[in-house]
Amino acid sequence: MTAILAVSGLTKTYASGLTALDHVDLTIAKGEIFALLGPNGAGKTTLISIICGLVTPSGGSVTVAGHDIQKEYRAARYRIGLVPQELSTDAFETVLATVSFSRGLFGRPRDPAVIERILRDLSLWEKRNNKIMELSGGMKRRVLIAKALSHEPDILFLDEPTAGVDVELRRDMWALVRRLRERGTTIILTTHYIEEAEEMADRVGVILKGKLILVEDKTTLMQKLGKKTLTINLTEPLTAVPPELAQWNPTLKAEGNELEYVFEANSERTGIPSLLRAMGDLGIGFKDLNTAQSSLEDIFVGLVHEGGAAQ
């Protein structure tokens, strides 16, 4: 794995005594999409802000493409594009001017073709001569993304990029993310829309109370921690779960017409055959069986719940 970002022992403690980050270690490969999940206040934005040079760490180190973010700030920052949560742009500038200016801030030479491509990718080309103040909230969000991409960074940070935006922008955003990855750009995103992380990410990290409690390949994570749900469509409805089935802890659904049983996806013994035999012994018939894999959101909620209880 060729690492483009390496975080080692990173800590951040504020004067108030609050520890926002607690010895975080993280390595990101070039060209991957990494999703950082965690509840509000977990440390996601602090981590991104330190990597992007906006917040000074209390300890530890960060290198971007081999450049230390503190000792070689310009070289490191040059390789990073950041789309922040907040909408902050010059209201009186045009779209074209503000995106072109952002490219110049990083010392990149003028390249109208690059700016046009970015604006077209984000459906902003027709709005290029509009002032920022004339745009909707969703369009302003697109401008922030265009600014972050203007200097063609190696790493793009998306901090809650689709929070509060319209469905069209969200769709455009993820199409753009796929194109960027195809071009070799590394994408690191934080999101509350866990289904997006499940669809887009190669790896997932979960941060809680400043600690990175898990970093795992998304597919492996779901295989390790995921559960499956067996839904049994009954021939006749039940008013209650018979005590003889208590050891499987099934639940009644759909007004007693379905029996739902949750089991470990990778368990050698699922308990399904013995459950069905017990149902047969009780004379409980069924018409159909369906299984469904738990989602990344289910896993995330479980991890956060366990992490919170442990601390």
Backbone bond lengths (Angstrom), bond angles and torsions (degrees), N, CA, C in turn:
res aa  C-N    CA-C-N  psi(-1)  N-CA   C-N-CA  omega(-1)  CA-C   N-CA-C  phi
1 M - - - 1.469 - - 1.516 109.94 -
2 T 1.341 116.67 123.89 1.460 121.49 175.66 1.517 108.61 -86.52
3 A 1.333 116.34 110.75 1.466 120.84 -176.23 1.521 110.28 -82.38
4 I 1.327 116.08 128.68 1.458 119.84 174.38 1.518 110.59 -101.78
5 L 1.333 117.01 -19.70 1.465 122.08 178.39 1.525 108.64 -136.77
6 A 1.340 115.84 129.30 1.462 120.82 178.43 1.525 109.09 -131.69
7 V 1.324 115.90 119.95 1.468 122.83 178.51 1.522 107.39 -113.53
8 S 1.335 117.25 128.05 1.459 120.53 -176.19 1.526 111.18 -134.07
9 G 1.323 116.04 121.05 1.465 121.63 175.53 1.515 114.41 56.69
10 L 1.324 117.42 32.51 1.465 120.68 -172.95 1.530 111.02 -73.51
11 T 1.328 115.34 128.09 1.462 121.26 177.86 1.521 109.87 -131.02
12 K 1.329 115.06 152.79 1.456 121.27 173.33 1.523 108.32 -146.88
13 T 1.339 114.85 115.15 1.458 121.15 176.39 1.526 108.04 -122.58
14 Y 1.315 116.40 125.64 1.461 121.10 -178.87 1.529 110.84 -85.39
15 A 1.328 115.57 165.61 1.463 121.18 -177.94 1.523 112.19 -58.08
16 S 1.321 116.72 -27.33 1.462 121.02 179.50 1.528 112.21 -71.40
17 G 1.346 115.89 -10.47 1.457 120.19 -177.09 1.511 113.27 98.41
18 L 1.332 117.38 -7.18 1.456 121.30 179.51 1.520 110.51 -68.95
19 T 1.317 116.78 126.89 1.459 121.66 174.86 1.522 108.26 -95.76
20 A 1.324 115.45 105.92 1.470 120.76 -177.53 1.521 111.69 -83.13
21 L 1.347 116.56 -32.36 1.462 121.62 176.37 1.521 108.56 -134.68
22 D 1.323 116.15 137.80 1.458 121.00 -174.17 1.526 110.08 -127.71
23 H 1.351 116.08 91.00 1.462 123.20 176.43 1.527 112.46 50.25
24 V 1.321 114.25 63.89 1.469 121.30 -179.95 1.523 110.45 -87.18
25 D 1.326 115.89 129.42 1.464 123.12 174.12 1.526 108.20 -118.82
26 L 1.328 115.56 131.52 1.463 119.26 -177.75 1.521 110.10 -158.98
27 T 1.321 116.37 135.18 1.464 121.93 176.04 1.523 108.23 -125.75
28 I 1.329 115.72 129.61 1.461 121.98 -179.45 1.521 109.12 -114.97
29 A 1.315 116.34 131.30 1.462 121.30 -179.68 1.521 110.92 -83.06
30 K 1.294 115.70 150.22 1.467 120.84 177.14 1.526 109.22 -62.79
31 G 1.336 115.56 130.11 1.456 120.93 174.98 1.514 115.70 86.35
32 E 1.335 118.52 2.94 1.462 118.65 -179.79 1.528 111.08 -93.89
33 I 1.308 114.81 162.33 1.462 121.69 172.65 1.522 106.68 -109.03
34 F 1.322 115.47 117.49 1.467 121.43 -176.18 1.523 108.36 -116.04
35 A 1.328 115.97 127.13 1.463 120.88 178.90 1.520 109.73 -105.99
36 L 1.331 115.94 126.93 1.463 122.00 177.99 1.523 108.04 -105.97
37 L 1.324 115.48 115.08 1.452 121.34 -176.85 1.525 110.31 -110.11
38 G 1.314 115.73 149.68 1.451 120.69 176.83 1.515 109.95 169.76
39 P 1.337 117.34 154.35 1.469 120.24 179.34 1.519 111.30 -69.39
40 N 1.320 117.40 170.08 1.458 121.44 176.61 1.523 109.64 -57.42
41 G 1.332 115.77 136.51 1.457 120.57 178.61 1.516 114.37 83.00
42 A 1.338 116.80 6.22 1.469 119.60 -176.80 1.521 112.70 -75.74
43 G 1.354 117.37 -24.27 1.462 121.06 -179.05 1.510 114.42 121.03
44 K 1.338 117.14 5.21 1.473 120.48 -177.52 1.523 111.51 -60.24
45 T 1.329 116.26 -53.59 1.463 120.13 -176.22 1.519 111.38 -67.40
46 T 1.329 118.12 -35.18 1.469 121.20 177.39 1.523 110.08 -61.71
47 L 1.312 117.08 -44.04 1.465 120.91 179.42 1.520 110.99 -60.88
48 I 1.324 116.46 -47.77 1.463 120.22 179.18 1.526 110.96 -62.84
49 S 1.323 116.98 -42.22 1.462 121.33 -177.76 1.527 111.66 -63.20
50 I 1.316 117.47 -36.61 1.464 120.36 177.29 1.520 110.66 -68.26
51 I 1.327 116.85 -46.47 1.467 120.18 179.91 1.523 111.00 -59.59
52 C 1.336 115.94 -37.20 1.466 120.73 -178.01 1.528 112.87 -84.69
53 G 1.325 117.66 2.50 1.461 120.93 175.83 1.506 114.81 80.79
54 L 1.326 118.20 15.68 1.462 121.22 -178.33 1.524 112.34 -92.52
55 V 1.325 117.46 -20.40 1.461 123.35 179.19 1.518 107.91 -132.17
56 T 1.341 116.56 139.59 1.466 121.64 -179.63 1.530 109.81 -87.53
57 P 1.323 117.70 127.95 1.472 118.92 179.57 1.523 111.75 -73.40
58 S 1.319 115.86 157.99 1.467 120.67 174.83 1.526 111.21 -85.97
59 G 1.315 116.19 -24.43 1.459 120.63 179.61 1.506 110.37 -169.61
60 G 1.343 115.19 167.50 1.451 120.16 -179.68 1.513 112.44 91.20
61 S 1.319 116.39 -175.42 1.464 120.57 -177.16 1.523 110.97 -141.95
62 V 1.345 114.43 155.12 1.461 121.73 175.90 1.523 107.59 -138.79
63 T 1.329 116.33 130.71 1.462 120.29 173.72 1.522 109.18 -123.60
64 V 1.330 114.94 140.19 1.459 122.52 177.79 1.512 107.32 -119.54
65 A 1.327 116.42 115.69 1.468 121.85 -176.18 1.529 110.52 51.80
66 G 1.341 115.55 38.76 1.456 121.49 178.00 1.517 115.27 85.39
67 H 1.335 118.27 -2.59 1.467 121.73 -177.98 1.527 110.23 -102.01
68 D 1.327 116.59 126.88 1.455 121.96 177.83 1.526 109.64 -68.29
69 I 1.322 116.94 131.22 1.469 119.49 -174.20 1.519 113.38 -68.30
70 Q 1.338 117.81 -19.18 1.462 119.80 178.84 1.525 112.03 -99.21
71 K 1.322 117.16 -42.63 1.461 120.53 -178.43 1.526 112.25 -78.74
72 E 1.334 116.53 -30.64 1.468 121.15 -179.36 1.525 109.01 -127.15
73 Y 1.316 115.06 58.20 1.458 121.15 -171.78 1.522 112.59 -56.41
74 R 1.331 117.43 -49.89 1.463 120.06 -175.41 1.532 112.10 -63.10
75 A 1.321 116.09 -44.13 1.464 119.70 -179.35 1.524 111.42 -64.18
76 A 1.334 116.60 -37.77 1.461 120.49 179.56 1.523 111.07 -72.08
77 R 1.330 115.97 -48.39 1.467 120.63 -175.90 1.522 112.11 -64.90
78 Y 1.326 116.33 -30.23 1.465 122.19 179.78 1.525 111.27 -59.00
79 R 1.332 115.53 -28.62 1.464 120.77 -175.02 1.518 113.47 -92.15
80 I 1.335 116.53 3.52 1.462 121.20 -174.13 1.524 111.26 -117.51
81 G 1.316 115.34 136.48 1.459 121.40 168.81 1.519 108.24 -117.56
82 L 1.325 117.60 137.72 1.458 122.05 -176.33 1.522 110.85 -126.71
83 V 1.320 115.39 126.97 1.464 121.50 171.23 1.529 106.72 -107.46
84 P 1.340 117.92 102.19 1.466 120.29 -176.05 1.525 111.86 -77.16
85 Q 1.329 115.62 170.59 1.462 119.99 177.19 1.516 111.28 -70.40
86 E 1.349 115.67 -38.78 1.458 119.98 -172.74 1.526 111.46 -78.19
87 L 1.321 115.51 143.28 1.461 121.23 174.78 1.524 108.38 -88.27
88 S 1.332 116.54 101.01 1.468 120.18 -178.38 1.524 109.36 -135.33
89 T 1.318 116.33 101.76 1.459 122.18 178.11 1.525 108.51 -140.28
90 D 1.332 115.59 164.24 1.456 120.94 178.35 1.530 108.72 -74.28
91 A 1.324 116.40 109.61 1.466 121.67 -172.14 1.523 113.57 -62.09
92 F 1.342 117.49 -25.45 1.464 120.38 -173.06 1.528 113.32 -97.21
93 E 1.338 117.73 -3.78 1.461 121.57 177.04 1.527 109.88 -85.71
94 T 1.318 116.12 156.40 1.465 119.81 173.29 1.529 109.06 -81.54
95 V 1.306 114.85 162.77 1.463 120.31 178.79 1.525 110.42 -58.72
96 L 1.313 116.57 -48.60 1.465 120.92 -177.97 1.519 111.30 -60.92
97 A 1.318 116.97 -43.02 1.464 121.02 -177.20 1.527 111.62 -66.48
98 T 1.318 116.32 -43.47 1.472 118.60 -175.60 1.522 111.68 -70.19
99 V 1.334 117.40 -35.94 1.467 119.86 178.42 1.528 110.23 -72.15
100 S 1.316 116.70 -40.80 1.472 120.54 177.91 1.519 110.97 -63.87
101 F 1.335 116.65 -39.13 1.461 121.40 179.19 1.522 110.78 -63.77
102 S 1.331 117.38 -40.42 1.469 121.23 178.91 1.525 111.01 -60.68
103 R 1.327 116.36 -38.87 1.468 119.25 177.35 1.528 110.34 -62.93
104 G 1.306 116.05 -42.35 1.456 119.81 179.83 1.518 113.98 -65.13
105 L 1.322 117.16 -30.44 1.466 120.71 179.30 1.520 112.35 -60.08
106 F 1.323 116.48 -27.82 1.460 120.50 -179.32 1.533 111.87 -95.53
107 G 1.307 116.03 10.29 1.456 119.39 176.72 1.507 114.75 78.28
108 R 1.308 116.85 12.10 1.456 119.43 178.14 1.529 110.09 -76.78
109 P 1.331 117.99 141.50 1.459 119.93 177.38 1.526 111.01 -69.36
110 R 1.307 116.52 156.60 1.464 120.64 177.90 1.524 109.71 -58.51
111 D 1.320 115.75 136.05 1.462 120.62 178.30 1.527 107.66 -151.63
112 P 1.330 116.86 84.36 1.467 120.37 -177.60 1.523 113.35 -55.84
113 A 1.331 117.09 -31.89 1.471 119.96 -178.66 1.525 111.31 -65.44
114 V 1.335 116.60 -39.00 1.470 120.49 178.92 1.522 110.02 -66.53
115 I 1.329 116.24 -45.04 1.466 120.50 179.97 1.525 110.48 -62.83
116 E 1.310 117.19 -41.19 1.467 120.20 179.12 1.524 110.63 -63.48
117 R 1.331 117.11 -43.10 1.465 120.18 179.79 1.529 111.19 -60.45
118 I 1.326 116.29 -43.79 1.470 120.67 -179.24 1.527 110.21 -64.03
119 L 1.331 116.37 -44.96 1.462 120.23 -179.07 1.530 111.31 -65.91
120 R 1.310 116.77 -37.32 1.470 119.35 177.34 1.530 110.54 -68.19
121 D 1.346 117.10 -40.78 1.464 120.98 178.34 1.520 111.36 -57.15
122 L 1.330 116.09 -32.56 1.456 121.29 -176.04 1.528 112.56 -102.37
123 S 1.321 116.33 14.77 1.472 121.80 179.36 1.532 111.48 56.29
124 L 1.327 116.13 38.72 1.472 121.75 -178.81 1.523 112.73 -111.38
125 W 1.321 117.26 -5.81 1.462 119.19 -173.36 1.528 111.66 -61.47
126 E 1.320 116.57 -40.00 1.469 119.31 179.97 1.529 111.97 -69.08
127 K 1.334 116.30 -17.17 1.469 121.45 -179.60 1.529 112.02 -102.55
128 R 1.326 117.59 10.82 1.462 120.39 -170.41 1.522 113.76 -61.07
129 N 1.328 118.00 -28.17 1.465 120.76 -178.53 1.527 112.72 -98.27
130 N 1.330 116.46 2.90 1.464 120.32 176.51 1.522 110.15 -79.77
131 K 1.319 116.00 146.33 1.460 119.99 172.96 1.531 109.13 -75.65
132 I 1.322 115.76 149.73 1.460 121.08 -177.92 1.525 110.84 -56.21
133 M 1.319 117.18 -37.28 1.457 121.91 -176.81 1.532 112.16 -64.37
134 E 1.312 116.38 -18.92 1.460 120.76 -178.61 1.535 113.05 -87.48
135 L 1.321 116.50 -5.68 1.462 120.45 -173.74 1.526 111.86 -92.28
136 S 1.324 114.83 156.01 1.462 120.94 173.85 1.530 109.16 -74.20
137 G 1.329 116.14 170.43 1.455 120.43 178.96 1.515 112.31 -60.47
138 G 1.342 116.05 -40.68 1.452 119.72 178.91 1.519 112.51 -64.36
139 M 1.335 116.37 -40.45 1.460 120.41 178.40 1.532 111.06 -67.23
140 K 1.322 116.85 -37.11 1.475 119.69 176.80 1.528 110.48 -62.37
141 R 1.334 115.51 -37.35 1.467 119.17 177.13 1.525 110.16 -63.03
142 R 1.326 116.81 -39.32 1.464 120.26 177.55 1.533 110.85 -62.23
143 V 1.342 116.19 -38.15 1.466 119.80 179.08 1.527 110.58 -63.17
144 L 1.331 117.35 -40.39 1.465 120.75 177.75 1.524 110.96 -59.75
145 I 1.321 115.95 -40.93 1.462 120.01 178.95 1.528 110.05 -66.31
146 A 1.330 116.36 -42.61 1.466 120.86 178.84 1.527 110.73 -61.19
147 K 1.328 117.14 -42.06 1.474 120.63 177.93 1.528 111.00 -61.04
148 A 1.330 115.75 -42.68 1.463 119.87 -178.57 1.526 111.91 -65.57
149 L 1.339 116.40 -29.37 1.464 120.97 -178.72 1.519 113.32 -91.17
150 S 1.309 117.28 -8.73 1.467 121.33 -169.63 1.525 113.35 -60.50
151 H 1.339 118.26 -32.58 1.467 120.06 -178.77 1.533 112.40 -98.24
152 E 1.358 115.40 15.20 1.468 122.13 175.62 1.530 112.39 54.31
153 P 1.340 117.05 61.12 1.464 120.55 -176.65 1.520 112.72 -72.40
154 D 1.337 115.49 159.50 1.463 120.96 175.82 1.524 110.99 -80.10
155 I 1.352 116.27 -31.00 1.462 121.73 -179.24 1.521 108.28 -123.64
156 L 1.326 115.80 132.40 1.457 120.15 176.05 1.527 108.68 -117.09
157 F 1.350 115.41 121.56 1.456 121.22 175.70 1.522 109.01 -97.05
158 L 1.319 115.35 128.60 1.457 121.86 178.15 1.526 107.43 -118.42
159 D 1.324 117.01 102.46 1.460 121.62 -176.89 1.525 109.03 -93.77
160 E 1.324 116.33 102.88 1.469 122.70 -176.21 1.539 110.32 49.15
161 P 1.330 117.43 55.86 1.464 120.20 -169.94 1.514 115.47 -66.32
162 T 1.331 117.93 -28.51 1.463 119.23 -175.09 1.522 112.33 -109.92
163 A 1.334 116.82 14.87 1.469 119.64 178.77 1.528 109.64 -65.65
164 G 1.310 116.28 120.66 1.458 121.21 175.03 1.515 115.47 72.71
165 V 1.337 117.90 19.00 1.461 119.05 179.87 1.530 109.55 -107.83
166 D 1.320 114.83 167.32 1.462 119.84 -175.87 1.529 111.38 -75.44
167 V 1.310 115.05 163.42 1.461 121.84 -176.96 1.528 111.11 -62.03
168 E 1.323 116.60 -37.64 1.468 120.66 -179.07 1.521 110.97 -61.66
169 L 1.344 116.40 -44.94 1.451 119.91 179.73 1.525 110.51 -65.04
170 R 1.308 116.03 -40.46 1.466 119.06 179.58 1.518 110.42 -60.09
171 R 1.328 116.45 -42.56 1.468 120.74 178.54 1.530 111.01 -64.52
172 D 1.337 116.16 -44.07 1.463 120.43 178.03 1.525 110.88 -62.56
173 M 1.338 115.73 -40.08 1.453 120.92 -178.33 1.522 111.57 -58.82
174 W 1.333 116.77 -47.86 1.451 118.88 -176.04 1.519 112.07 -74.54
175 A 1.312 117.63 -28.74 1.469 119.55 172.43 1.526 109.69 -64.64
176 L 1.331 116.24 -40.53 1.464 120.98 178.40 1.527 110.63 -65.37
177 V 1.328 116.97 -42.14 1.465 120.73 179.30 1.526 110.41 -57.79
178 R 1.329 116.24 -42.66 1.468 119.37 179.46 1.530 111.37 -63.45
179 R 1.333 115.99 -41.91 1.475 118.91 179.41 1.530 110.78 -65.02
180 L 1.322 116.73 -40.29 1.465 120.21 -179.69 1.518 110.85 -63.40
181 R 1.326 115.74 -41.84 1.462 118.73 179.41 1.528 110.97 -63.74
182 E 1.327 116.19 -37.43 1.465 119.96 177.72 1.521 111.17 -62.37
183 R 1.340 115.89 -28.32 1.470 120.24 178.42 1.527 112.25 -86.32
184 G 1.323 117.83 -0.90 1.457 121.06 177.33 1.508 115.70 99.86
185 T 1.345 118.06 3.15 1.460 120.85 179.63 1.526 110.03 -75.56
186 T 1.321 115.43 138.20 1.459 121.72 175.66 1.522 108.23 -88.98
187 I 1.329 117.23 132.98 1.458 121.98 -177.29 1.528 109.07 -116.65
188 I 1.332 115.70 126.46 1.465 121.01 174.50 1.518 106.78 -123.36
189 L 1.329 116.14 121.36 1.455 119.05 -175.49 1.514 111.63 -129.90
190 T 1.316 114.81 147.47 1.456 120.96 166.75 1.518 106.17 -110.57
191 T 1.301 115.91 144.36 1.456 118.17 -178.00 1.513 111.29 -157.62
192 H 1.329 115.72 150.01 1.450 121.94 169.90 1.525 110.65 -95.29
193 Y 1.341 115.95 -12.89 1.460 120.71 178.14 1.527 107.80 -87.24
194 I 1.316 115.73 85.95 1.452 120.25 -170.80 1.526 111.59 -64.41
195 E 1.331 116.14 -28.49 1.462 117.96 178.84 1.522 110.93 -63.43
196 E 1.328 117.71 -27.73 1.465 120.43 177.29 1.523 110.22 -70.96
197 A 1.312 116.99 -41.55 1.459 120.02 176.63 1.524 110.41 -61.92
198 E 1.330 115.43 -40.12 1.458 120.14 -179.80 1.523 110.87 -63.86
199 E 1.317 116.54 -37.02 1.463 120.58 -178.86 1.521 112.11 -77.68
200 M 1.352 117.19 -39.25 1.452 120.41 -167.26 1.526 115.45 -98.94
201 A 1.343 117.85 -35.24 1.463 120.43 -165.85 1.525 113.38 -77.45
202 D 1.342 114.86 149.10 1.463 121.17 169.78 1.523 109.35 -85.91
203 R 1.349 114.97 -42.49 1.464 120.35 177.55 1.520 109.36 -130.55
204 V 1.333 114.59 158.66 1.452 121.43 -178.27 1.523 108.91 -129.15
205 G 1.333 116.44 135.62 1.450 121.90 172.55 1.520 108.89 -118.14
206 V 1.318 116.34 141.85 1.465 121.24 177.50 1.518 107.99 -117.76
207 I 1.332 116.32 122.86 1.452 121.88 -179.97 1.522 108.95 -114.40
208 L 1.324 115.95 137.16 1.460 121.76 -177.46 1.515 108.99 -145.96
209 K 1.324 116.49 123.60 1.462 122.66 179.34 1.525 111.60 50.99
210 G 1.333 115.77 43.70 1.455 121.74 175.11 1.505 115.76 81.44
211 K 1.334 117.63 -3.76 1.458 121.24 -179.98 1.524 110.10 -108.49
212 L 1.310 116.04 135.67 1.455 120.87 174.73 1.526 106.54 -83.62
213 I 1.321 116.10 98.65 1.462 119.68 -170.73 1.522 112.79 -84.13
214 L 1.316 117.31 -13.73 1.457 119.36 -179.49 1.517 110.20 -163.99
215 V 1.330 116.44 135.92 1.467 123.23 169.23 1.514 106.27 -134.70
216 E 1.304 116.23 122.78 1.464 118.76 -173.20 1.517 110.67 -153.32
217 D 1.338 115.54 148.62 1.455 120.62 168.62 1.520 107.84 -56.50
218 K 1.328 116.47 134.29 1.461 120.15 -173.33 1.524 112.06 -57.90
219 T 1.312 116.77 -45.58 1.460 119.91 -178.19 1.521 110.90 -65.03
220 T 1.333 116.15 -43.32 1.463 120.80 179.19 1.512 110.92 -63.71
221 L 1.335 116.25 -40.57 1.465 120.95 179.38 1.521 110.66 -59.15
222 M 1.317 116.04 -45.68 1.460 119.22 -178.16 1.532 111.30 -68.67
223 Q 1.342 115.85 -31.39 1.458 118.78 177.06 1.527 111.38 -71.65
224 K 1.336 115.42 -38.17 1.466 119.98 -177.63 1.517 112.43 -73.14
225 L 1.316 115.45 -46.01 1.458 119.81 -169.41 1.518 114.10 -108.74
226 G 1.318 116.70 -8.80 1.455 118.83 -175.75 1.522 113.19 -72.80
227 K 1.268 114.69 154.03 1.459 122.10 174.42 1.527 107.94 -117.26
228 K 1.313 114.85 161.12 1.451 120.43 173.62 1.522 109.08 -118.45
229 T 1.304 114.58 150.21 1.461 120.64 178.52 1.518 109.03 -116.75
230 L 1.319 114.83 123.99 1.466 121.10 175.46 1.523 107.68 -97.06
231 T 1.322 116.39 122.64 1.458 121.75 176.32 1.536 108.57 -107.46
232 I 1.307 115.29 121.47 1.467 121.53 -178.27 1.529 108.08 -107.59
233 N 1.324 116.20 114.86 1.457 121.14 177.66 1.531 109.35 -83.62
234 L 1.321 116.16 112.53 1.455 121.71 -172.09 1.536 112.60 -81.04
235 T 1.332 115.14 150.41 1.469 120.55 176.92 1.523 110.45 -69.88
236 E 1.334 115.37 -41.31 1.460 121.91 177.80 1.523 108.52 -127.92
237 P 1.336 117.81 140.75 1.467 119.58 -178.79 1.529 112.08 -67.17
238 L 1.333 115.16 151.42 1.460 122.50 175.27 1.528 109.20 -108.36
239 T 1.325 115.57 147.25 1.472 119.36 175.98 1.519 111.18 -90.48
240 A 1.339 116.96 -20.64 1.461 121.66 179.53 1.523 108.49 -159.11
241 V 1.332 116.07 159.40 1.461 120.78 176.70 1.529 108.37 -76.63
242 P 1.322 119.19 123.89 1.461 121.38 179.00 1.529 111.00 -59.83
243 P 1.309 118.93 141.20 1.469 121.46 179.95 1.522 112.89 -59.13
244 E 1.347 117.68 -25.88 1.467 120.95 179.24 1.537 112.12 -65.51
245 L 1.342 117.01 -16.38 1.474 120.77 179.99 1.525 112.43 -102.14
246 A 1.321 116.87 6.22 1.466 121.15 -172.79 1.525 113.24 -59.65
247 Q 1.337 117.74 -33.97 1.474 120.16 -176.17 1.530 112.39 -63.42
248 W 1.330 117.62 -23.25 1.468 120.63 177.57 1.536 111.62 -89.97
249 N 1.304 116.97 -10.98 1.462 123.59 178.61 1.532 112.79 52.15
250 P 1.333 118.14 47.97 1.474 119.84 178.61 1.532 110.09 -76.80
251 T 1.317 115.74 162.65 1.467 120.56 176.97 1.522 109.47 -126.69
252 L 1.322 114.85 147.60 1.457 120.48 177.69 1.524 110.13 -85.98
253 K 1.310 115.90 139.00 1.458 122.71 178.91 1.529 108.36 -133.88
254 A 1.325 114.31 169.48 1.474 121.54 174.18 1.521 111.77 51.89
255 E 1.357 114.91 51.10 1.468 121.55 177.11 1.531 112.40 56.17
256 G 1.337 114.65 37.61 1.459 119.71 176.20 1.513 115.13 86.33
257 N 1.326 117.52 1.22 1.467 121.10 -178.16 1.533 113.00 -87.86
258 E 1.333 116.63 -10.71 1.462 120.40 179.82 1.519 109.83 -131.89
259 L 1.314 114.63 144.46 1.453 121.99 174.80 1.528 106.76 -116.02
260 E 1.321 116.41 126.46 1.471 120.56 -174.80 1.527 109.49 -112.86
261 Y 1.324 115.57 129.30 1.469 121.73 -178.17 1.530 108.61 -128.17
262 V 1.328 116.90 124.55 1.469 122.69 -178.88 1.521 108.79 -103.45
263 F 1.353 116.44 132.33 1.463 120.58 -179.14 1.523 110.18 -141.68
264 E 1.321 116.49 161.29 1.458 122.09 179.35 1.523 109.66 -69.34
265 A 1.340 115.43 129.51 1.465 119.80 -174.74 1.519 112.42 -62.72
266 N 1.346 117.77 -34.36 1.461 120.64 -175.28 1.519 113.51 -104.70
267 S 1.304 117.03 10.98 1.461 120.05 179.78 1.528 110.88 -68.11
268 E 1.343 117.00 137.78 1.461 120.23 178.33 1.527 110.59 -64.42
269 R 1.329 115.50 -33.82 1.461 120.61 179.02 1.521 108.99 -117.99
270 T 1.285 115.18 107.58 1.464 119.40 -176.69 1.522 112.70 -78.50
271 G 1.306 117.28 -24.03 1.463 120.85 -176.74 1.511 113.48 86.56
272 I 1.337 116.72 -2.22 1.465 119.64 -176.66 1.533 112.08 -67.18
273 P 1.341 119.55 -48.87 1.469 118.36 -178.76 1.531 112.73 -58.13
274 S 1.338 116.64 -43.14 1.467 118.76 -178.90 1.521 111.38 -68.40
275 L 1.330 117.17 -33.96 1.463 120.60 176.91 1.532 110.21 -64.15
276 L 1.322 116.48 -45.38 1.469 120.21 -178.95 1.529 111.24 -66.29
277 R 1.352 115.83 -36.28 1.473 118.46 176.87 1.526 111.01 -64.45
278 A 1.355 115.28 -42.98 1.470 119.58 179.20 1.526 110.78 -62.31
279 M 1.336 116.01 -39.44 1.461 119.28 177.15 1.530 110.43 -63.15
280 G 1.343 116.02 -41.00 1.458 120.13 179.04 1.522 111.98 -62.58
281 D 1.350 115.12 -41.04 1.463 119.90 178.59 1.528 111.54 -62.09
282 L 1.344 115.63 -29.37 1.468 120.68 -178.93 1.533 111.80 -89.18
283 G 1.329 115.60 -2.67 1.461 119.01 -179.16 1.516 113.58 76.24
284 I 1.337 116.95 22.03 1.472 121.17 179.00 1.527 108.15 -91.71
285 G 1.318 116.59 110.86 1.453 120.79 -179.06 1.529 112.10 -90.71
286 F 1.330 115.91 160.50 1.455 120.25 177.32 1.525 110.72 -141.35
287 K 1.333 114.59 153.41 1.464 121.09 -177.09 1.521 113.17 -99.53
288 D 1.342 115.56 -30.72 1.463 118.30 -173.50 1.521 109.61 -157.07
289 L 1.348 115.30 156.90 1.460 122.69 175.82 1.517 109.09 -128.12
290 N 1.333 116.88 138.30 1.463 121.11 175.88 1.520 109.13 -138.83
291 T 1.339 115.98 139.99 1.461 120.08 175.14 1.514 109.30 -118.88
292 A 1.340 115.74 147.30 1.468 121.85 178.70 1.520 109.08 -138.20
293 Q 1.334 115.70 137.62 1.467 121.85 177.93 1.515 109.69 -78.91
294 S 1.335 116.71 141.31 1.465 119.40 175.70 1.520 110.13 -65.75
295 S 1.307 117.08 151.75 1.457 122.09 -178.30 1.521 110.84 -87.82
296 L 1.334 115.92 166.93 1.460 120.58 175.20 1.522 110.55 -59.66
297 E 1.323 117.11 -32.30 1.456 119.87 178.88 1.528 110.93 -64.02
298 D 1.310 117.41 -41.77 1.462 120.52 177.35 1.526 110.65 -59.02
299 I 1.347 115.62 -43.93 1.461 121.01 -179.04 1.525 110.10 -64.76
300 F 1.328 116.16 -44.78 1.461 121.39 -179.04 1.526 111.53 -60.65
301 V 1.308 116.24 -47.10 1.463 120.23 179.57 1.523 110.53 -60.20
302 G 1.348 116.41 -40.27 1.449 120.13 178.40 1.511 112.75 -65.08
303 L 1.336 116.84 -41.76 1.458 120.99 179.31 1.522 111.58 -64.62
304 V 1.326 116.74 -44.76 1.459 120.61 -179.75 1.524 110.06 -63.78
305 H 1.321 116.20 -40.42 1.467 120.25 179.75 1.531 110.08 -63.59
306 E 1.332 116.60 -44.70 1.461 120.11 -179.92 1.518 111.29 -67.17
307 G 1.365 116.39 -41.14 1.462 120.29 179.52 1.506 112.50 -64.37
308 G 1.344 115.78 -40.39 1.450 119.92 179.46 1.504 111.83 -66.59
309 A 1.339 116.59 -37.40 1.459 120.15 -178.93 1.517 111.47 -70.75
310 A 1.350 115.37 -28.67 1.458 118.83 -176.44 1.517 112.88 -78.34
311 Q 1.348 116.98 -17.09 1.446 119.01 -173.13 1.488 112.22 -101.34
